[in-house]
Amino acid sequence: MDGTTLIFIFNIVSAGLRTGTPLLFATIGELITERAGVLNLGVEGMMLAGALAGFAVSFSTGNPWLGVAAGMLAAGVLSLLHGLVAISLRGDQVVSGLALAFVGRGLTAVLGARYVQIRDVPRLPNIEMPFLNDIPLIGPTILGPLFGRQNIVLYLGFLLVPLVWFFINRTRAGLNLRAIGEYPAAADAAGINVVRLRYFYVFVGGMLAGLAGASLSLAVTPLWIEDMTAGQGWIAVGLVIFAGWDPWRAALGSYIFGALRRLPLDLQSVSWLPFASNPILGTWLSMIPYLFTIVALMFSSREAARKRLGAPAALGVPYVRGERGL
Amino acid sequence: MRIKIEPRLIVPKWMSFLGLIAAILAALFFGGFLLSYGGLNPLVAYRQMFTDAFLRSYSPSDTLVKATPLLLAGLGVTVAFRMKLWNIGAEGQLLIGAWAASGVALFVMPPETPRPIMLLAMGVAGFLGGALWGLIPGILKAKLQVNEIISSLMLTYVAILFNNFFIYGPWSAGGFGLTRSFPRTGWFPRLLDFVDFVPAFRGMTAHIGFLIGLVAAVILAVLFRRSKWGYELKLIGDNPRAAEYAGVNLARHIMLAMFISGGLAGLAGMSEVAGVVHRLQENFSPGYGFTAIIVAWLARLNPLAVVLVAYLFGGLLVGGDSIQPAGIPLMIQGIIMFCVISADLLTRYRIRLVRPKSQELEALDTEVTAG
């Protein structure tokens, strides 16, 4: 393999990790919420709220970490709105999630209008890891170029995935989380407060969606524009299905998707492809990530239907003590 | 004192209507808070919006123009939602319908085609374009159990890019994001065309699309109430498993509903290019397909109510045009939807404050409920 090909591949992998990270946070958040038995389709709206709140607070305080906290809180509060309808009022979770997505879009369009022109927002820092180059063999060739200098959110993502996997599959609290999503009546009988825990995990999912938004507006594409998530919140919902509710597969899907989002840009710079001379053809390339989501769903939905596993049994079903056993 | 939520056995009609009114008022109230946070005086903003939408001499015509795509796409969404098929990609179906109608008007039919034939061809193309675009998630859902919410929405983003390719590429007029104008025969008749007979119509741009929407609404209302298809849609929506046991072909119904749903949204796109912009251009729809979802939901999936709600939301869009920032209608729509869902549930359930009983009674009560 010659040098340019290698650089091309490295660019895509590195960009995939970067653009995939916000999506990873949102996907993991929705995964946790769904594991608790609540379907929250409002990820897109919560991400936008997180992106705007993060941007605005970072801009006015000068501290991007305060921005991240504000973004997580704003999205968390929105998610509780969905929790109220889905858990306490036992409403249709699909409709409530749709409403949340609309509210988030409209709210951020109105409140964010004055931030659109701002470019110099305090950003989340990049981290230098020069020692990676000192590792023999793979250090200077692979680790250094890929991870030597990346944004801090990337490493947060790397930490989050194993932590969430361990929490869900290896801890007591994780067992309770799975119980309220699979068989809330049994969990209730075992003394677990289903309603309170579901609220908690809806909130956690919301906060992660907020982190996703804030890492978008403060690190990956540091600016605020209306509708800047461009459907990533919906893609996160799709990736949870693709992931079969498993954090590792969620990470895989997010990074592949990140790379595909970046691919059109990279392919346009390849001189022997028609896209370089005719940029309008790039619109077809830009469809790839969205089509990938559909294709990924085609394969994973079939697999899930065949094996009858993956989705939490009580997903989307409100729990009412004594009214119906599930 | 404890709060207890219990279902009501019968929800009186007046109560659900009252709930709707209360929800809209509550939404305007919450929206007002946010407006004032955004630096606007909510009362002034609301009065300006209401005046522009409903009280000026041009208001009825302007509001009808905005209501037309909402009505057609809202009816489309209604068809799918009736069987709890969550087609939220109406915007994409609308865009493809507009694309197909534009293609027919500009490149298929000769410009001297008589007007009725031209418009009919555009309408058929628009319906079919949207219908086929809607059929994709329908087939994926029926054959592979792919979640239609995600797939129909992803296809909306694909549709935007698809249209952009044509309006910036092969169909572009001078490299801008638009095609050249349709020949006059591809324009819907508008009120101002009849200014010779009715002088009051001067400058009024309402077009025949709304009448088409009205006819579609009546047809759907009859079909829903009288036909086997309408009954089966409702049956599937209420309990898909029971419907399947009763011999309803679920897969075929899903595909048919998505076809019709997408077709009506495509017709909305055709009506918009034939009635308003007279060409295909970027961003000609400010999200009509998304607003249509809220319209259909507020109308409780009743086609005749969709007409009324579409008119009101058309007014919201007209009013929103007159104030800054531009996202206000979007925000208010979202809040209205939330308030309506909550009101729905509050009318469906009774919230009671339960006085604390003595310890023994409480214990007895739990025993009885548990047993």
Interface residues (C-beta under 8 A of the other chain):
Chain A: L41 G45 L81 L84 V85 S88 L89 R90 G91 D92 V94 V95 S96 L98 A99 L100 A101 F102 V103 G104 R105 G106 L107 T108 A109 V110 L111 A113 E226 A230 G231 W234 I235 V237 G238 I241 I280 L281 T283 W284 S286 M287 Y290 L291 T293 I294 L297 M298 S301 R302 A304 A305 G322
Chain B: I5 L34 L35 Y37 G38 W86 I88 L140 L144 Q145 V146 N147 I149 I150 S151 L153 M154 L155 Y157 V158 L161 F162 N164 F165 Y168 G169 F290 I293 I294 W297 Q324 P325 A326 G327 I328 P329 L330 M331 I332 Q333 G334 I335 M337 F338 I341 S342 D344 L345 L346 Y349 T369 A370
